[in-house]
Structure formats: C-alpha cells, structure tokens
Amino acid sequence: MEFTKIARRRATDEVYDALRQAILSHVFKPGERLQVEEIAEKLGVSITPVRHAIQQLSAEGLIQVHPRSGTYVTSLSPRDIEETFEIRRALECLAGELAVKRVSGEQQAELRGLLRALALPVECAADRQRHEKDNQRFHALIIESSGNRKLVDMYGELNAHLQIARVHSANADWRSRLAQEQQEHEEIVAALEAKDARRLVKALTAHIERAQRSLSSIVSGGTA
C-alpha cells in the first residue's frame, strides 16, 4: 500500500513538472484549452495524476478550471496586471519600510549573493530558469526581511498572480531589460543597507512600476 502511494505521488510530481514547464516555456499559451485525456496519453499516464497536477497548477494560478467549459492556461488582461502590481507595490514597499529596521546580517549577505548571481550571463533556457528563480528569491527575501509573518503570507498568495504574469513575458525581449533590472536591484540593496526607508521605497516603486509598464505593453500587443 505504501509503495503504491509513493508511486502515485511521483507520477503526479512528474506530470506537474512537465505541465508547468510547458506553460512557462509557452508550449501551452495563455488562454489555451488543455485536453486532459490527450495530455495523459502523451505522457503515458492515467488521467488521475494529470488531474492532480492540474489541481496544483490551479492553486498556483497557472491554470483555470471551469467545470462546464474546460481547463485553460490562465490569461491576464491589462486590468489584471494593473491590479496585481498595485498590490505588489504596496506589499513590497511596506516590507521595505519594515526591513530597514529588522533585516538581519544573514539576510543582507544573501541579498548580496543574489545580486552576484543575477549579474551572471543569461544565454540559454537553463540560465533563464536560474535567473527567474534567483529573481523571485530576491523579492521574497525583501518580504521576509520585514519580519512580518502576515505580510509574508499575503505576498505568498499574490505570488500565483505574479507567476502567470511572468508567463506572459516569457517570449518578450527580456534580455534587453536585464541591465536595467540589475541596476534597480543594486539600488534596492544599497538603500536597504543604508537603512534609508525613503530611498528604498523609491527604488522599489520605480522597479515595480517599470516591470508593470513593460508587461502591460506586452499584453496589449505593444513592445517592451
């Protein structure tokens, strides 16, 4: 019985990884309907682990399940992006104000390490995946540095919407923005280390609003 359960968990995890990667790499595009039976057949599994994986991806915000019409990759409108980034800006700026007083030496050291990692060249898909992971950790660490558990929980709930936002920008000319992004991250860390709350809020606001403008342009059909 235990071995059966382990096998099922592994199958679900593998299906989850495959579907998530397909969404993030735009094999499945925002708004596209997913055929559960076809996916199960192509992956060589039963429908059950596919459904379990879809439930996980739905909880992350990458997939939307409509009982009467089907399962779709989540898509965003310009208004969705505006509202999501308004909340993101509010949470990160509040976190910054608190972090100035509460950030630990270990957290500052990790931020510096992430800056070095984010400055590495991004030349292939694996580099892009590593960069995205480090970028997400950078912003999560700003939130954690606030020392406010409720704030951390709220940001975690928002992260599902930020995930699908990143899907929309996956095929954009993101390399052209890496240098500017790095400068913005450097300023954020410098302001935090200087314990200058006003400077930090200004840096976070500029960074998040620039990201919002870029993504809104992509979704609206413009250029980044």
C-alpha positions in Angstrom: 0.0 0.0 0.0 2.8 2.5 0.9 4.7 1.7 -2.3 1.6 2.4 -4.4 1.1 5.7 -2.7 4.7 6.7 -3.3 4.4 5.8 -7.0 1.3 7.9 -7.4 2.9 10.9 -5.8 5.9 10.5 -8.1 3.7 10.3 -11.1 1.8 13.4 -10.1 5.0 15.3 -9.4 6.4 14.3 -12.8 3.2 15.3 -14.6 3.2 18.6 -12.6 6.8 19.4 -13.6 6.1 18.6 -17.3 2.9 20.7 -17.4 4.4 23.6 -15.5 7.4 23.7 -17.8 5.2 23.5 -20.9 3.3 26.6 -19.6 6.3 28.6 -18.6 8.0 27.8 -22.0 4.9 28.8 -23.9 4.3 25.3 -25.3 0.8 25.9 -23.9 -0.1 29.6 -24.4 -2.2 31.8 -22.1 -5.8 31.2 -22.8 -5.2 27.8 -24.5 -7.6 24.9 -23.6 -5.9 21.8 -22.2 -7.1 18.4 -23.2 -6.7 16.2 -20.2 -7.1 12.9 -22.0 -4.6 13.9 -24.7 -2.0 15.0 -22.1 -2.4 11.8 -20.2 -1.9 9.7 -23.4 1.2 11.7 -24.5 2.8 11.4 -21.0 1.9 7.7 -20.8 0.0 8.0 -17.5 -3.6 7.7 -16.4 -5.9 10.7 -16.1 -5.7 10.7 -12.3 -2.1 12.2 -11.9 -2.9 14.7 -14.7 -5.9 15.9 -12.8 -3.9 16.1 -9.5 -1.2 18.1 -11.3 -3.8 20.4 -12.7 -5.2 21.0 -9.2 -1.7 22.0 -8.0 -1.2 24.3 -11.0 -4.6 25.8 -10.5 -3.7 26.6 -6.9 -0.6 28.4 -8.2 -2.7 30.4 -10.6 -1.2 29.0 -13.7 -4.3 27.1 -14.8 -8.0 27.9 -14.5 -10.6 25.1 -14.3 -14.1 25.9 -15.4 -16.4 23.0 -14.6 -18.7 23.5 -17.6 -16.2 24.7 -20.3 -12.9 23.0 -19.6 -9.4 23.7 -18.3 -7.3 26.6 -19.6 -3.9 28.2 -19.2 -4.6 31.4 -17.2 -4.5 34.6 -19.2 -4.3 38.2 -18.0 -5.9 41.4 -19.1 -4.2 44.8 -18.7 -6.5 45.5 -15.8 -5.5 42.2 -14.1 -1.9 43.3 -14.4 -2.6 46.8 -13.1 -4.4 45.5 -10.0 -1.8 42.8 -9.3 1.1 45.2 -9.5 -0.7 47.8 -7.4 -0.9 45.2 -4.6 2.7 44.0 -5.2 3.9 47.6 -4.9 2.0 48.2 -1.7 3.3 45.0 -0.1 6.9 45.3 -1.1 7.1 49.0 -0.1 5.6 48.2 3.3 8.1 45.3 3.6 10.9 47.7 2.7 10.0 50.2 5.4 9.9 47.4 8.0 13.1 45.7 6.7 15.2 48.8 7.2 14.7 48.2 10.9 14.6 44.4 11.0 16.8 43.0 8.3 19.4 40.6 9.6 23.0 40.4 8.6 22.4 36.9 7.1 19.6 38.3 5.0 21.8 41.2 3.8 24.5 38.7 2.9 22.0 36.6 1.0 20.8 39.6 -1.0 24.3 40.4 -1.9 24.8 36.8 -3.1 21.7 37.0 -5.2 22.9 40.2 -6.8 26.0 38.5 -7.9 24.0 35.5 -9.2 21.6 37.8 -11.1 24.6 39.5 -12.8 25.7 36.3 -14.4 25.2 36.0 -18.2 21.8 34.6 -19.4 22.5 32.8 -22.6 20.2 29.7 -22.7 17.0 28.3 -21.3 18.7 26.9 -18.2 20.2 30.3 -17.5 16.8 31.9 -17.8 15.3 29.5 -15.4 18.1 30.1 -12.9 17.7 33.8 -13.3 14.0 33.7 -12.7 14.4 31.6 -9.6 17.0 34.0 -8.2 14.9 37.0 -9.1 11.9 35.5 -7.3 14.0 34.7 -4.2 15.4 38.3 -4.2 11.9 39.8 -3.9 10.7 37.1 -1.5 13.7 37.9 0.7 12.8 41.6 0.8 9.4 40.5 2.1 10.9 38.1 4.6 13.2 40.8 5.9 10.2 42.7 7.1 9.8 40.2 9.9 6.0 40.3 9.5 4.5 36.9 9.1 1.1 38.1 7.9 2.8 40.2 5.2 4.8 37.1 4.1 1.6 35.1 3.9 -0.2 37.8 1.8 2.7 38.0 -0.6 2.6 34.2 -1.0 -1.0 34.4 -2.1 -0.2 37.2 -4.6 2.7 35.1 -6.0 0.3 32.9 -8.0 -0.8 36.0 -10.0 2.9 37.1 -10.4 3.7 33.6 -11.8 1.2 33.9 -14.6 2.4 37.4 -15.3 5.8 36.0 -15.9 4.3 33.5 -18.3 3.1 36.4 -20.4 6.5 37.9 -20.7 8.3 34.6 -21.4 8.7 35.4 -25.1 9.3 39.1 -24.8 12.7 40.8 -25.5 13.6 40.3 -21.8 17.4 40.3 -22.4 17.3 44.0 -23.3 16.0 44.7 -19.8 18.5 42.7 -17.7 21.0 45.5 -17.3 18.3 48.0 -16.1 16.9 45.3 -13.8 20.3 44.7 -12.3 20.8 48.5 -11.7 17.4 48.6 -10.0 18.3 45.6 -7.8 21.6 47.2 -6.8 19.8 50.4 -5.8 17.3 48.4 -3.7 20.1 46.6 -1.8 22.1 49.8 -1.4 19.1 51.7 0.1 18.4 48.8 2.5 22.0 48.6 3.7 22.0 52.4 4.2 18.8 51.9 6.3 17.2 54.7 4.2 13.5 53.8 4.1 12.5 56.7 1.8 15.2 55.8 -0.7 14.3 52.1 -0.5 10.6 52.8 -1.2 11.5 55.0 -4.1 13.8 52.3 -5.6 11.1 49.5 -5.1 8.4 51.7 -6.6 10.5 52.5 -9.7 11.4 48.9 -10.2 7.9 47.5 -9.9 6.3 50.3 -12.0 8.8 49.7 -14.7 8.0 46.0 -14.7 4.3 46.8 -14.8 4.7 49.1 -17.8 6.7 46.5 -19.7 4.3 43.7 -19.0 1.2 45.8 -19.8 2.8 46.7 -23.1 3.4 43.1 -24.0 -0.2 42.0 -23.1 -1.6 45.0 -25.0 0.4 44.0 -28.1 3.0 46.7 -27.9 6.7 46.4 -27.4 8.5 46.0 -24.1 
